[in-house]
Amino acid sequence: MTNKRHAPIEIDNEEFRKAGHKLIDTIADFLGTIQQKPVTTGETSKALQALLGMASLPADGTSPEHIIDKASALLLDHSLFNGHPKFFGYITSSPAPIGALADLLAAIVNPNVGAQVLSPMATQIELQTIQWLSEFIGVPSTYGGILVSGGNMANFTAFVTARTIKAPKKIKSGGIAEEDKLVVYCSKATHTWIEKAAVLFGLGSNAIHWVETSADNKMKVEALERMIQKDLQDGCRPIMVIGNAGDVSTGAVDDLQDLSAICKKYELWFHIDGAYGIPAAVLPELKDMFAGVDGADSIALDPHKWLYSPLEAGCTLVKDPNHLIETYSSHPVYYNFSSTVERTHNFYEYGFQNSRGFRALKVWMSLLQVGRNGYEQMIREDIELSKLMYALVDAHAELEAMTQSLSIATFRYVPANVKTIDNKEDYLNRLNESLLNELQQGGQVFLSNAVIGEKYCLRACIVNFRTSREDIEQVVQIIVAAGKKVHKALMEKPAINSQGA
């Protein structure tokens, strides 16, 4: 007779199989009908809390089948769906179904991908994934790296590495002194992660020297060099330049080749924030746009953006992986992760985390399912749909097209009678902000915003393999109809000073 422990959390094989099959059927039905659902329900937090119920933790447990039914109903009927074909907000992709299955498989094995001995096969899959991602974007497969949670952590990992390698060698023991005057350079289009990094990792916000951008949101290389020269004369220590490969507002790609040359000239670390846009480097027709990517010392790339991986999946790639070890490796006495048989690859030495989930599996499985050619097709189609949106907006009398780059288009609603309104630009900013709020709550389409030349704009980022030409055509009509409604409501408010409107 076996002395088997009976734990409350265990599920026997037959019950697990039954519950799992039912959940997969529910998910399959959801995916098959997602286009018929609203993008979001727009429900209030209070309403959602009422649906959730159970203010206190229950004393006794509930059957897995009941819990799965309840959780499925809560999530599939009361969420925002970034897999919906009319979701274009921020930079969150429609998640690959195979990625969801990968997360299930990864959770069952539950490897701790911090050390080879704890995750023998998972470590090798992550190493292969990093190699494939390097090849995908056009840098040598000798780049090393690590999978992280997303763009902030991918950029943070590179930032701290650059600080370690380029700052005075005493930094690991003595920290940063005010007299070190460490300086990093980036354009005003750079994501807010840089401000977090400068504060969190000891440089301070004054260490960020913001470089002017051109009309197309690209860093002015001549202005960068002038700033470096002046800072050197002033006794500062420049350590790093950050280039954008698809800025979050407009999708602009900096002149990476010129930035790489500047960094070589002044012996600075060259980091590319490609969290969103760098996958487009796979397209042969965009080779010139991404020229210079192989000059980067580090690159941030988010598979959960334009490679359609489910959240979370970010990646840091570094030209010399030894720089990651120099930055992050430690060997406390309670670690026994070194093999006497072979050299082991322990990911805890390459980044912030010791215990790490198996993020790489969903990326690896998607890459295998789709292949390079499949990704080229989907990324190219996303870009073409963005261009279509820009063209339709540009042709519409009540919409003003602003920018289009990669898969991002920006524009704003401009009513026919706008010329009769005092403080026209202030009103248009308020109108488009109100319109965005209306659209985000309405559930027909989900957009985000960008501010371009002090103009508040609607922004559509298409990283969605379900979106079609028909969706784009419908979205333009939805925006105009909602714009008319919001404009009418604003004009009826006494606060608006109009001339005969």
C-alpha positions in Angstrom: 0.0 0.0 0.0 1.4 3.4 -1.0 1.5 6.2 1.5 0.4 9.0 -0.9 -0.1 12.5 0.4 -3.5 14.1 -0.4 -3.0 17.8 -0.8 -6.0 20.1 -1.2 -4.4 21.7 -4.3 -3.9 18.5 -6.2 -6.2 17.6 -9.1 -6.5 14.0 -10.2 -5.7 13.0 -13.8 -9.2 12.5 -15.0 -10.5 15.7 -13.4 -7.6 17.7 -14.8 -8.1 16.2 -18.3 -11.9 17.0 -18.2 -11.3 20.6 -16.9 -8.5 21.2 -19.4 -10.5 20.0 -22.4 -13.4 22.1 -21.4 -11.2 25.2 -21.0 -9.6 24.6 -24.4 -13.0 24.3 -26.0 -14.1 27.6 -24.3 -10.9 29.4 -25.5 -11.3 28.0 -29.0 -14.9 29.3 -29.1 -13.7 32.7 -27.9 -11.0 33.0 -30.5 -13.5 32.0 -33.2 -15.8 34.8 -32.3 -13.5 37.5 -31.0 -14.3 39.9 -33.9 -17.9 39.9 -32.9 -17.3 41.1 -29.4 -16.6 44.7 -28.3 -13.0 45.5 -27.9 -13.7 46.5 -24.3 -16.9 46.6 -22.2 -16.0 50.0 -20.6 -17.3 48.8 -17.3 -16.4 50.8 -14.1 -14.1 49.4 -11.4 -17.1 49.3 -9.0 -19.1 47.2 -11.4 -16.3 44.8 -11.9 -15.7 44.4 -8.2 -19.4 43.6 -7.8 -19.2 40.9 -10.4 -16.1 39.5 -8.7 -17.8 39.3 -5.3 -16.2 37.4 -2.4 -14.9 40.4 -0.4 -13.2 37.9 2.0 -11.1 34.9 1.3 -13.4 31.7 1.5 -12.5 29.4 4.4 -13.2 26.3 2.3 -12.1 25.5 -1.2 -14.2 25.1 -4.4 -14.1 22.6 -7.2 -11.6 23.3 -10.1 -14.3 23.0 -12.7 -16.5 25.6 -11.0 -13.5 28.0 -10.6 -12.4 27.6 -14.2 -16.0 28.3 -15.4 -16.2 31.4 -13.2 -12.7 32.7 -14.2 -13.5 32.1 -17.9 -16.8 34.0 -17.7 -15.1 36.9 -15.8 -12.2 37.3 -18.2 -13.8 36.5 -21.5 -16.9 38.7 -20.9 -15.3 41.6 -19.0 -11.9 42.3 -20.4 -10.2 44.5 -23.0 -9.1 42.3 -25.9 -5.9 43.2 -27.5 -6.4 40.3 -29.8 -9.5 42.0 -31.3 -8.9 43.1 -34.9 -9.8 46.7 -34.0 -7.4 47.0 -31.1 -4.6 49.5 -32.1 -3.8 51.0 -28.7 -0.3 51.5 -27.4 2.0 48.6 -28.6 0.3 45.4 -27.5 0.0 42.8 -30.1 -2.7 40.2 -30.8 -1.2 37.2 -28.9 -0.3 34.1 -30.8 -2.5 31.1 -29.9 0.5 28.8 -29.8 2.0 31.1 -27.3 -0.9 30.5 -24.9 -0.4 26.7 -25.3 3.4 27.3 -24.7 2.6 29.1 -21.4 0.5 26.2 -20.3 3.3 23.7 -21.1 5.9 25.9 -19.5 3.9 26.3 -16.3 3.5 22.5 -15.9 7.2 21.8 -16.2 7.8 25.0 -14.2 11.6 25.3 -14.8 13.6 28.0 -12.9 15.6 29.3 -15.9 18.1 30.9 -13.6 20.6 28.1 -13.7 21.4 25.3 -16.1 21.0 22.6 -13.5 17.5 23.8 -12.6 16.4 24.1 -16.2 18.5 22.0 -18.5 16.3 22.0 -21.7 14.7 25.4 -21.0 18.1 27.0 -20.8 19.1 25.6 -24.2 15.7 26.7 -25.7 16.3 30.2 -24.4 19.8 30.3 -25.8 18.5 29.2 -29.2 15.7 31.8 -29.1 18.2 34.5 -28.4 20.4 33.3 -31.3 17.3 33.3 -33.6 16.2 36.7 -32.5 19.7 38.1 -33.3 19.6 36.6 -36.8 16.1 37.8 -37.3 16.9 41.5 -36.8 20.2 41.3 -38.8 23.0 41.2 -36.1 25.5 38.3 -35.8 24.3 35.2 -33.9 27.3 35.8 -31.6 25.2 38.4 -29.7 24.2 37.1 -26.4 21.3 38.1 -24.1 18.4 37.3 -21.9 14.6 37.2 -22.0 13.0 39.7 -19.6 9.5 40.9 -18.8 9.3 43.8 -21.4 10.7 47.0 -22.7 11.5 48.7 -19.4 13.5 45.7 -18.2 15.1 45.1 -21.5 16.4 48.7 -21.6 17.2 48.7 -17.9 19.4 45.6 -18.4 21.3 47.3 -21.2 21.5 50.6 -19.3 23.1 49.1 -16.2 25.5 47.1 -18.4 26.6 50.3 -20.2 27.0 52.1 -16.9 29.2 49.3 -15.6 31.4 49.0 -18.7 31.8 52.7 -19.5 31.8 54.4 -16.0 34.9 54.4 -13.8 35.8 50.9 -12.7 35.3 51.8 -9.0 31.5 52.0 -9.6 30.7 48.4 -8.5 32.4 49.0 -5.1 32.3 52.7 -4.5 29.1 53.7 -6.4 28.7 56.9 -8.5 30.2 60.1 -7.2 28.8 63.5 -8.1 32.1 64.4 -9.6 31.9 61.6 -12.1 29.4 63.6 -14.1 28.2 60.7 -16.2 26.1 61.7 -19.2 23.8 59.8 -21.5 22.2 61.1 -24.7 18.9 60.4 -26.3 16.3 62.2 -28.3 13.2 63.8 -27.0 11.2 61.0 -28.6 12.7 58.4 -26.3 10.4 56.4 -24.1 10.1 57.3 -20.4 12.1 54.2 -19.4 15.3 56.4 -19.7 14.1 58.8 -17.0 13.3 55.8 -14.7 16.8 54.3 -15.4 18.7 57.5 -14.7 17.0 57.9 -11.4 16.9 54.3 -10.3 20.5 53.5 -11.2 22.2 56.4 -9.6 23.0 58.9 -12.5 20.1 61.2 -11.7 17.8 62.9 -14.1 20.2 65.7 -14.9 22.5 63.0 -16.5 20.1 62.8 -19.4 21.1 65.2 -22.1 18.1 65.5 -24.5 19.0 65.9 -28.2 16.8 67.8 -30.6 14.7 66.0 -33.1 13.9 66.8 -36.7 10.4 67.3 -38.0 10.2 63.5 -38.6 11.0 62.8 -34.9 14.6 61.6 -35.6 17.5 62.6 -33.5 19.7 65.3 -35.0 23.1 63.7 -35.3 24.9 67.0 -35.7 23.3 68.3 -32.5 24.3 65.2 -30.7 28.0 65.6 -31.6 28.0 69.3 -30.6 26.6 68.3 -27.2 29.2 65.6 -26.7 32.0 68.0 -27.6 30.7 70.6 -25.2 30.2 68.1 -22.4 33.8 66.9 -22.8 35.0 70.5 -22.6 32.9 71.0 -19.4 34.5 68.0 -17.7 31.6 65.6 -18.1 32.0 61.9 -18.8 29.7 60.8 -21.7 29.1 57.1 -21.6 26.1 56.2 -23.7 23.9 57.1 -26.7 20.4 55.7 -27.1 18.9 55.4 -30.6 15.3 54.7 -31.4 14.3 52.0 -33.8 10.6 52.9 -33.9 9.8 55.5 -31.3 6.5 54.9 -29.4 4.7 58.0 -30.6 5.3 57.9 -34.4 7.4 54.9 -35.2 10.4 57.0 -36.3 13.7 55.2 -36.8 16.9 57.2 -36.0 19.8 57.2 -38.3 21.4 54.2 -36.6 24.5 54.1 -38.9 25.4 57.7 -38.1 24.8 57.2 -34.4 27.0 54.1 -34.4 29.8 56.1 -36.1 29.5 58.9 -33.5 29.7 56.3 -30.7 32.8 54.7 -32.2 34.4 58.1 -32.6 33.9 59.0 -28.9 34.1 55.5 -27.5 30.5 55.6 -26.2 28.2 52.7 -25.6 25.6 52.5 -28.4 22.2 51.2 -27.3 19.2 50.8 -29.6 15.7 50.9 -28.1 14.0 48.6 -30.7 11.4 47.3 -28.3 8.7 48.0 -30.8 10.2 48.6 -34.2 13.3 46.4 -34.6 11.5 43.3 -35.9 10.7 45.3 -39.1 14.5 45.0 -39.9 13.6 41.5 -41.2 12.0 43.1 -44.3 14.5 43.4 -47.2 12.8 46.6 -48.4 13.6 48.3 -45.1 17.3 47.3 -45.1 18.4 50.9 -45.5 16.2 52.2 -42.7 17.8 49.8 -40.2 21.4 50.1 -41.6 23.8 50.3 -38.6 21.9 48.0 -36.3 24.9 45.7 -36.2 26.9 48.5 -34.7 24.9 48.4 -31.5 26.5 47.4 -28.2 23.0 46.5 -27.0 19.5 46.2 -28.3 16.1 46.1 -26.6 13.5 44.0 -28.4 10.0 43.0 -27.2 8.6 39.8 -28.7 5.3 40.6 -27.1 5.1 43.6 -29.3 5.7 42.9 -33.0 6.4 39.2 -32.8 2.9 38.6 -31.4 4.0 36.8 -28.3 1.6 36.8 -25.3 2.8 39.0 -22.4 5.4 39.0 -20.9 8.3 38.6 -23.3 11.1 41.2 -23.7 14.7 40.7 -24.7 18.1 42.3 -24.2 20.7 41.5 -26.8 24.4 42.5 -26.2 27.3 42.4 -28.7 29.7 41.0 -26.0 27.8 38.8 -23.6 30.7 38.9 -21.2 29.7 42.5 -20.4 26.4 41.1 -18.9 28.4 38.7 -16.7 30.7 41.5 -15.6 27.7 43.5 -14.6 25.4 40.9 -13.0 27.3 37.8 -12.0 27.8 36.9 -8.3 28.7 33.6 -6.7 27.3 33.3 -3.1 28.3 30.2 -1.2 24.8 28.8 -1.2 24.8 28.5 -5.0 26.0 25.2 -6.4 25.4 25.9 -10.1 28.9 25.1 -11.5 29.3 21.8 -13.3 32.5 19.7 -13.1 31.5 18.1 -16.4 31.0 21.1 -18.8 30.8 24.9 -18.8 27.2 25.8 -17.9 25.2 28.8 -18.9 23.4 30.2 -15.9 21.0 33.0 -16.8 21.1 34.5 -13.3 24.5 35.8 -14.3 23.1 37.8 -17.2 20.4 39.9 -15.7 18.5 41.1 -12.6 16.5 38.0 -11.8 17.7 34.8 -10.0 14.5 32.9 -10.2 13.2 33.2 -13.8 10.1 31.8 -15.6 10.3 30.1 -19.0 9.4 33.1 -21.2 11.4 31.8 -24.1 9.2 28.8 -24.8 6.3 30.9 -26.3 8.7 32.9 -28.4 10.5 29.8 -29.6 7.4 27.9 -30.5 6.0 30.9 -32.4 9.2 31.3 -34.4 9.0 27.7 -35.3 5.4 27.8 -36.3 5.6 30.9 -38.4 9.2 31.0 -39.7 11.0 34.0 -41.1 8.9 34.2 -44.2 5.6 34.1 -42.2 6.8 37.0 -40.0 7.9 39.0 -43.0 4.4 38.6 -44.4 2.6 39.6 -41.2 4.9 42.6 -40.4 4.7 43.8 -44.0 0.8 43.5 -44.0 0.7 45.5 -40.7 2.7 48.3 -42.3 0.5 48.3 -45.4 -2.6 48.6 -43.2 -1.1 51.5 -41.4 -0.4 53.2 -44.7 -4.0 52.5 -45.8 -5.3 54.1 -42.6 -3.1 57.2 -43.2 -4.4 57.4 -46.8 -8.0 57.1 -45.9 -7.6 59.7 -43.1 -5.8 62.0 -45.5 -8.6 61.8 -48.0 -11.3 62.5 -45.4 -12.6 66.1 -45.1 -13.0 65.9 -41.3 -9.7 64.1 -40.5 -6.2 65.5 -40.6 -3.3 63.1 -41.2 -0.2 63.8 -39.2 2.4 61.0 -39.5 3.0 57.5 -40.7 6.0 55.3 -40.0 6.4 51.6 -39.7 2.9 50.4 -38.5 2.0 53.7 -36.6 -0.3 56.3 -38.1 -1.3 59.5 -36.2 -4.1 61.9 -37.1 -6.8 64.0 -35.5 -10.5 64.8 -36.0 -11.1 68.3 -37.3 -14.8 69.3 -37.6 -16.0 71.2 -40.7 -16.8 74.4 -38.7 -13.6 74.5 -36.8 -12.6 77.9 -38.5 -15.5 79.6 -36.7 -14.2 78.6 -33.2 -12.0 80.9 -31.1 -8.7 79.4 -29.8 -9.0 76.7 -32.5 -5.9 74.7 -31.6 -6.8 74.6 -27.9 -10.2 73.4 -28.8 -9.0 70.7 -31.2 -6.7 69.4 -28.5 -9.6 69.2 -26.1 -11.9 67.7 -28.7 -9.5 65.0 -29.7 -8.7 64.1 -26.1 -12.4 63.8 -25.4 -12.8 61.8 -28.6 -10.1 59.4 -27.5 -11.8 58.8 -24.2 -15.1 58.2 -25.9 -13.5 55.7 -28.3 -11.7 53.8 -25.6 -14.8 53.4 -23.5 -17.1 52.8 -26.5 -15.8 49.3 -27.3 -15.9 49.6 -31.1 -12.2 50.5 -31.5 -9.3 51.1 -29.2 -6.7 53.8 -30.1 -4.1 55.6 -28.0 -2.7 59.2 -28.3 0.4 61.1 -29.4 1.3 64.8 -29.0 3.0 66.0 -32.2 4.0 69.7 -32.4 1.8 70.5 -29.4 -1.2 68.9 -31.3 -3.1 66.2 -29.4 -3.5 63.4 -31.9 -5.2 60.0 -32.1 -2.6 57.2 -32.7 -3.2 53.8 -34.3 -0.4 51.2 -33.9 -1.1 48.0 -35.9 0.7 45.0 -34.5 -2.3 42.8 -35.0 -2.4 39.7 -37.3 -6.3 39.7 -37.2 -6.7 43.2 -38.6 -8.0 43.4 -42.2 -8.5 46.2 -44.8 -12.2 46.1 -43.9 -11.4 46.8 -40.3 -9.4 49.9 -41.2 -12.2 51.2 -43.4 -14.7 50.7 -40.7 -12.5 52.3 -38.0 -12.3 55.5 -40.0 -16.1 55.7 -40.2 -16.4 54.9 -36.4 -13.9 57.7 -35.6 -15.7 60.3 -37.7 -19.1 59.4 -36.3 -17.8 59.5 -32.7 -16.0 62.8 -33.5 -19.2 64.4 -34.7 -21.0 63.3 -31.5 -18.2 64.6 -29.2 -17.9 67.9 -31.1 -21.7 68.5 -30.8 -21.6 67.8 -27.1 -18.6 70.1 -26.5 -20.1 72.9 -28.6 -23.3 72.8 -26.6 -21.4 73.6 -23.4 -21.6 77.3 -22.5 -17.8 77.4 -21.9 -17.1 77.3 -25.6 -16.7 80.7 -27.1 -17.7 80.4 -30.7 -18.6 82.8 -33.5 -21.9 81.8 -34.9 -21.2 78.1 -34.5 
